[in-house]
Amino acid sequence: MVEKREISSTKIYQDFTPDASDFWFGFKQQKFLHNIDTFYYSVKFQNDFTQNTSDANVLRFRKHIEILKEKMEYNDSIPFYVGPIGKNLILLNYGYGKYYNTCLECPDYFHIFLASKVPPGASGSESVTCEMIVQLRSYMLWMYGIHDAFRHSLEYVQGIVDMFGFRIAFIQENRIDYCWHSNYLQNPEKFFSIENFYKMRVDRYRGANYHTAKVGSEGYEIDYLSLGQRGGKCFIRIYLKSKEVVEQGYKAFFFKLWLFHGLINRYDLYCYEKAYIRCSWQYMTIARLEYYLEYGSQEIYKDQCRYFIKQYEMSHKVTASMVALADQLTPKVHLITNVEYQTMRKGTKSYCLLPVSDNSAYGFAKRVYDYLDNRPLIIGYLTHDILRLVEPNGDSNKSRRDYCGFWKALRSTKLVDMKLLPEDLKLVRVYNRKLNKNLMKRSLLNKAVVYGIYTKGINSDDVMKDCMDALLKMNDNDIRNALMYKHKKVREFNGDELTDLVEDASTYDFVLLDKNSGVVYDDSISPNIFQDWSDEYE
């Protein structure tokens, strides 16, 4: 976290009134936010899915998928109607792992992977490979909580089972990631430096893998640290979550969640949004200069901000002078560190689950509910026996030392189901959509400029002309292909997440006109055009 004295020593703090300072820089100190960030579960069927099966239901399933895939091209998607529940999934043209060659998606929420064929067991016995794996996506887990997310996906699983006449043998956890987001550390490169980290860590892992990034000309930051092997029983990673969100250009909803829970303040949010739209972590320094340029009051410093912002636009490099000015004018941004335990079935299957409550009414899903009920005990085991961080000094036997302050705070984090209230959920939906809209808008304009260079060579046309040229050079095939692509993308978005979010797009007073034929290209002229093309997939 950023110390109060560091904030008060900046020029922007001195420019603000006390009320303005509280509005922009207020936050909760040493805050932790916990959730299950990734959840996979497996479904085993009683039906025979091996190569030479004679199971009529399995053969019917294979034929159904085969017919649908014949209509698909590379990277294509088509609707998959689940009749028993009256809802659609999206059939994607890719798989997961070695056997799961059928992927059904509920956009933003989860993926269902199905294996059309599984290998037989040892000596030709019954296969032990689960025929279905369900992946609950991060957005759904953070918005609706693990229990509601699991129940919602299970409705679709049961629909597919009823659709093809399958019989479920059991459902079990496959992979669960436990994560803690925190603003506790403002200087993680010092806290997790090799010397300091090895003094604190108590675990059975042999070593640690580090990844560092350059800051300015002399500084550095540790943005990723891991213990163990991916795919092992437990893989641990500690990294800058805020940097990941900015650079990957997705999961913008985390910014709003962090603000709701006090991990960041409104000033941090301003800087993160600027960097997110550019998908550039180094742009955080420039965002801080933009903040002073917009809200600061001293012209001498604002002129310097303008100079460095222009310099960055020319070179796309952040210099030590830019960092020094940003530090003088504005506080450092609160960094969000993520501590994550990735646990796999090969490890969790040996856990002795206590009967916290009677989950027999859940039938085949009983194991998953038992597992979730034991979450506090499992987390206690992971954060003490698998890896814990202790005081760097004290007893010569590190295992007898007390937890360090960071680890005490982590272990005392409340274990609540991250389920947003309806009004908060709508706010996050709107925010996520608007920020991603701005990201796409910037990308679109950049591509229009590059298209202009490809078609006209090096030129001095203004950006408006580049955009208009890119739009007005479309022919009939371009229009048709674009509409087909739109039809495809509409299927790939979750309608529930976009409910009541439509903005008035009537901001222009011109139409696209073919000068040779007089045809006006407007979707409203041919309202059934999507339906006509969708017949190709029937």
KOLFIDO-254355 format. One record per residue (C-alpha): x, y, z; residue in one letter. Coordinates in steps of 0.1 Angstrom, whole numbers, padded with zeros to 4 digits, always signed. Layout:
# residues N
XYZa;...
END
This chain:
# residues 538
+0000+0000+0000m;+0010+0036-0005v;+0018+0054+0027e;-0001+0085+0036k;+0030+0106+0038r;+0040+0096+0003e;+0006+0108-0010i;+0007+0141+0009s;+0042+0150-0004s;+0030+0151-0040t;+0021+0183-0059k;-0014+0171-0068i;-0022+0165-0031y;-0011+0200-0023q;-0034+0214-0051d;-0064+0196-0038f;-0088+0206-0010t;-0092+0180+0019p;-0125+0169+0005d;-0111+0164-0030a;-0081+0145-0016s;-0104+0121+0003d;-0125+0116-0028f;-0095+0107-0050w;-0071+0091-0026f;-0092+0073+0000g;-0088+0035+0003f;-0087+0006+0027k;-0053-0002+0040q;-0039-0038+0039q;-0070-0051+0023k;-0074-0087+0010f;-0101-0101-0012l;-0105-0139-0016h;-0123-0161-0041n;-0121-0193-0061i;-0109-0179-0094d;-0109-0210-0115t;-0131-0241-0111f;-0131-0272-0133y;-0152-0303-0125y;-0155-0336-0142s;-0186-0357-0151v;-0182-0395-0155k;-0209-0413-0175f;-0220-0449-0171q;-0223-0451-0209n;-0196-0467-0229d;-0176-0440-0248f;-0147-0463-0260t;-0138-0467-0297q;-0159-0498-0304n;-0189-0489-0284t;-0223-0503-0292s;-0242-0478-0270d;-0269-0463-0292a;-0270-0430-0272n;-0233-0425-0276v;-0234-0433-0313l;-0263-0408-0317r;-0243-0382-0299f;-0213-0387-0322r;-0235-0385-0353k;-0252-0353-0341h;-0218-0336-0334i;-0204-0348-0367e;-0233-0333-0387i;-0229-0300-0369l;-0192-0298-0374k;-0195-0305-0411e;-0211-0271-0414k;-0183-0253-0395m;-0152-0237-0408e;-0120-0231-0389y;-0126-0208-0359n;-0163-0209-0366d;-0192-0212-0341s;-0228-0223-0344i;-0258-0226-0320p;-0263-0258-0301f;-0298-0261-0288y;-0303-0280-0255v;-0339-0291-0259g;-0347-0304-0224p;-0340-0269-0209i;-0349-0248-0239g;-0317-0229-0240k;-0288-0224-0264n;-0251-0231-0261l;-0224-0223-0287i;-0205-0251-0304l;-0169-0240-0309l;-0145-0255-0333n;-0118-0265-0309y;-0112-0288-0280g;-0094-0293-0247y;-0066-0318-0239g;-0062-0350-0258k;-0097-0364-0259y;-0122-0335-0254y;-0128-0325-0290n;-0163-0310-0285t;-0166-0276-0268c;-0199-0260-0259l;-0198-0225-0245e;-0221-0204-0225c;-0205-0170-0233p;-0188-0153-0203d;-0199-0181-0180y;-0185-0215-0187f;-0173-0241-0212h;-0184-0277-0214i;-0159-0301-0230f;-0170-0335-0242l;-0150-0365-0254a;-0166-0384-0282s;-0142-0413-0275k;-0122-0422-0244v;-0095-0449-0240p;-0104-0482-0223p;-0091-0490-0188g;-0062-0513-0180a;-0065-0547-0198s;-0096-0536-0216g;-0116-0528-0185s;-0141-0500-0181e;-0126-0466-0189s;-0116-0444-0160v;-0114-0412-0181t;-0143-0388-0175c;-0163-0380-0206e;-0171-0344-0197m;-0151-0315-0181i;-0168-0282-0172v;-0148-0250-0168q;-0164-0222-0148l;-0149-0189-0160r;-0135-0162-0138s;-0161-0136-0146y;-0190-0159-0135m;-0172-0170-0103l;-0166-0134-0092w;-0200-0121-0102m;-0222-0149-0090y;-0201-0168-0065g;-0190-0205-0067i;-0223-0221-0055h;-0246-0202-0079d;-0221-0206-0108a;-0219-0244-0102f;-0256-0248-0099r;-0262-0228-0131h;-0237-0248-0152s;-0251-0281-0137l;-0285-0272-0152e;-0269-0273-0187y;-0250-0305-0179v;-0283-0322-0169q;-0299-0308-0201g;-0272-0325-0223i;-0275-0357-0203v;-0313-0358-0208d;-0309-0348-0245m;-0288-0378-0254f;-0300-0403-0227g;-0267-0405-0209f;-0264-0417-0173r;-0242-0400-0148i;-0219-0421-0127a;-0204-0393-0105f;-0193-0357-0105i;-0160-0346-0089q;-0137-0316-0087e;-0109-0314-0112n;-0090-0282-0107r;-0096-0254-0082i;-0076-0222-0079d;-0078-0203-0046y;-0067-0167-0049c;-0061-0136-0027w;-0060-0101-0042h;-0043-0076-0020s;-0030-0040-0019n;-0009-0049+0012y;+0024-0047-0007l;+0034-0016-0026q;+0070-0028-0030n;+0067-0065-0039p;+0101-0065-0056e;+0116-0059-0022k;+0093-0082-0002f;+0097-0111-0027f;+0134-0105-0035s;+0153-0138-0035i;+0171-0130-0003e;+0140-0120+0016n;+0117-0146+0002f;+0140-0175+0010y;+0143-0162+0046k;+0105-0163+0050m;+0093-0193+0030r;+0084-0226+0047v;+0076-0253+0021d;+0088-0285+0004r;+0094-0270-0031y;+0130-0271-0043r;+0132-0237-0058g;+0113-0207-0072a;+0109-0193-0107n;+0111-0155-0110y;+0102-0131-0138h;+0112-0095-0135t;+0103-0065-0156a;+0123-0033-0162k;+0111+0000-0147v;+0127+0031-0161g;+0164+0028-0168s;+0176+0013-0135e;+0146+0000-0116g;+0129-0034-0118y;+0098-0051-0105e;+0090-0087-0097i;+0058-0094-0116d;+0057-0132-0114y;+0069-0158-0089l;+0060-0195-0090s;+0066-0226-0070l;+0061-0262-0083g;+0051-0274-0117q;+0020-0266-0137r;-0002-0297-0137g;+0013-0309-0104g;-0007-0315-0072k;-0004-0279-0062c;+0012-0251-0083f;+0016-0217-0065i;+0020-0184-0083r;+0024-0149-0068i;+0021-0121-0094y;+0009-0086-0101l;-0027-0091-0109k;-0032-0055-0119s;-0004-0057-0144k;-0020-0089-0159e;-0054-0072-0164v;-0039-0042-0180v;-0016-0060-0204e;-0040-0088-0214q;-0068-0063-0221g;-0095-0084-0205y;-0112-0088-0171k;-0117-0051-0168a;-0145-0059-0142f;-0117-0064-0116f;-0110-0026-0115f;-0146-0020-0104k;-0145-0049-0079l;-0112-0036-0064w;-0128-0001-0061l;-0159-0015-0045f;-0138-0033-0018h;-0114-0005-0013g;-0082-0021-0027l;-0078+0009-0050i;-0090+0044-0050n;-0105+0066-0077r;-0071+0080-0087y;-0058+0044-0092d;-0088+0036-0113l;-0082+0066-0135y;-0046+0054-0142c;-0056+0018-0147y;-0083+0027-0172e;-0059+0047-0193k;-0033+0019-0194a;-0060-0007-0200y;-0072+0009-0232i;-0036+0009-0244r;-0029-0026-0231c;+0004-0012-0218s;+0017-0014-0183w;+0044+0011-0189q;+0017+0036-0199y;+0008+0038-0161m;+0035+0065-0158t;+0020+0085-0187i;-0014+0081-0172a;-0002+0097-0140r;+0011+0126-0160l;-0023+0128-0178e;-0040+0129-0144y;-0020+0159-0133y;-0025+0176-0166l;-0063+0172-0162e;-0067+0179-0125y;-0035+0198-0114g;-0033+0236-0112s;+0003+0246-0117q;+0010+0254-0153e;+0047+0250-0151i;+0043+0213-0143y;+0014+0209-0167k;+0037+0221-0195d;+0063+0194-0185q;+0035+0168-0186c;+0025+0179-0221r;+0061+0177-0232y;+0066+0141-0219f;+0033+0129-0231i;+0041+0141-0266k;+0076+0125-0263q;+0060+0092-0254y;+0036+0093-0283e;+0067+0097-0306m;+0089+0071-0291s;+0066+0048-0270h;+0093+0046-0244k;+0091+0057-0207v;+0123+0074-0195t;+0137+0079-0160a;+0128+0116-0163s;+0091+0107-0169m;+0091+0084-0139v;+0107+0111-0117a;+0082+0138-0128l;+0053+0114-0122a;+0066+0106-0087d;+0070+0143-0079q;+0035+0152-0091l;+0013+0122-0082t;+0013+0093-0058p;+0023+0058-0069k;-0006+0036-0080v;-0017+0009-0056h;-0005-0024-0070l;-0027-0055-0066i;-0008-0086-0058t;-0024-0120-0063n;-0014-0151-0043v;-0029-0182-0060e;-0029-0219-0052y;-0037-0241-0082q;-0048-0274-0069t;-0054-0305-0091m;-0075-0336-0087r;-0044-0358-0083k;-0038-0339-0050g;-0074-0332-0038t;-0086-0367-0042k;-0066-0377-0011s;-0082-0350+0010y;-0102-0364+0039c;-0135-0344+0037l;-0154-0339+0069l;-0193-0342+0068p;-0199-0305+0075v;-0235-0308+0063s;-0257-0335+0047d;-0254-0330+0009n;-0270-0363-0001s;-0299-0345-0016a;-0276-0332-0044y;-0272-0367-0057g;-0243-0371-0082f;-0230-0336-0072a;-0226-0345-0035k;-0188-0348-0037r;-0185-0312-0051v;-0207-0297-0024y;-0188-0317+0003d;-0156-0303-0011y;-0169-0267-0010l;-0181-0271+0026d;-0145-0281+0035n;-0131-0249+0019r;-0119-0233+0052p;-0101-0265+0062l;-0085-0269+0028i;-0073-0233+0027i;-0059-0236+0062g;-0039-0267+0050y;-0027-0250+0018l;-0016-0217+0035t;+0002-0235+0064h;+0015-0269+0053d;+0020-0264+0015i;+0035-0228+0017l;+0036-0202+0044r;+0056-0171+0049l;+0071-0165+0084v;+0091-0137+0100e;+0125-0134+0083p;+0143-0134+0117n;+0139-0153+0149g;+0141-0190+0158d;+0169-0208+0138s;+0143-0234+0129n;+0121-0214+0104k;+0091-0238+0108s;+0087-0226+0145r;+0086-0189+0136r;+0053-0170+0135d;+0037-0159+0103y;+0048-0126+0089c;+0023-0097+0088g;+0014-0102+0052f;+0006-0139+0057w;-0014-0133+0089k;-0036-0109+0070a;-0040-0133+0042l;-0050-0162+0064r;-0075-0141+0083s;-0094-0130+0051t;-0131-0137+0053k;-0141-0167+0033l;-0174-0155+0018v;-0191-0164-0015d;-0183-0136-0039m;-0219-0129-0050k;-0227-0093-0060l;-0260-0077-0053l;-0282-0070-0084p;-0275-0033-0083e;-0237-0038-0080d;-0238-0065-0107l;-0254-0041-0131k;-0228-0014-0123l;-0200-0039-0131v;-0217-0050-0163r;-0220-0014-0176v;-0185-0006-0165y;-0170-0037-0181n;-0188-0031-0214r;-0179+0006-0216k;-0142+0001-0209l;-0140-0027-0234n;-0159-0006-0259k;-0132+0021-0256n;-0105-0005-0260l;-0122-0017-0292m;-0127+0018-0305k;-0090+0026-0301r;-0080-0006-0319s;-0105+0001-0347l;-0091+0036-0353l;-0055+0022-0353n;-0064-0004-0379k;-0081+0021-0401a;-0049+0042-0401v;-0028+0011-0411v;-0053+0002-0438y;-0049+0037-0452g;-0012+0032-0454i;-0016-0002-0471y;-0040+0012-0497t;-0026+0047-0503k;+0010+0043-0493g;+0028+0068-0470i;+0004+0098-0469n;-0005+0129-0449s;-0043+0124-0449d;-0060+0132-0416d;-0074+0104-0395v;-0110+0112-0404m;-0103+0106-0441k;-0085+0073-0432d;-0116+0061-0413c;-0140+0072-0441m;-0119+0056-0468d;-0118+0023-0449a;-0155+0024-0445l;-0166+0036-0480l;-0143+0013-0500k;-0165-0017-0490m;-0181-0037-0519n;-0210-0061-0519d;-0189-0090-0507n;-0174-0070-0479d;-0209-0060-0467i;-0221-0096-0469r;-0190-0110-0451n;-0192-0083-0424a;-0229-0091-0418l;-0222-0128-0416m;-0194-0121-0391y;-0217-0099-0370k;-0243-0127-0370h;-0216-0151-0357k;-0203-0127-0330k;-0238-0119-0318v;-0242-0156-0309r;-0209-0155-0290e;-0220-0128-0266f;-0240-0134-0235n;-0274-0117-0239g;-0280-0116-0202d;-0248-0096-0196e;-0258-0070-0222l;-0294-0066-0210t;-0305-0029-0206d;-0270-0017-0217l;-0278-0007-0253v;-0268+0029-0260e;-0284+0052-0286d;-0262+0047-0316a;-0281+0073-0338s;-0252+0098-0339t;-0249+0102-0377y;-0270+0116-0404d;-0256+0099-0435f;-0261+0065-0452v;-0239+0042-0473l;-0249+0046-0509l;-0236+0027-0539d;-0231+0055-0565k;-0233+0030-0595n;-0264+0011-0585s;-0281+0035-0562g;-0284+0008-0535v;-0285+0021-0499v;-0268-0003-0475y;-0289-0003-0443d;-0298-0033-0422d;-0333-0019-0417s;-0340-0022-0455i;-0335-0060-0453s;-0345-0070-0418p;-0345-0108-0426n;-0310-0109-0440i;-0296-0126-0409f;-0324-0151-0410q;-0317-0159-0446d;-0281-0167-0439w;-0288-0186-0407s;-0307-0211-0428d;-0273-0223-0439e;-0267-0237-0405y;-0300-0255-0401e;
END
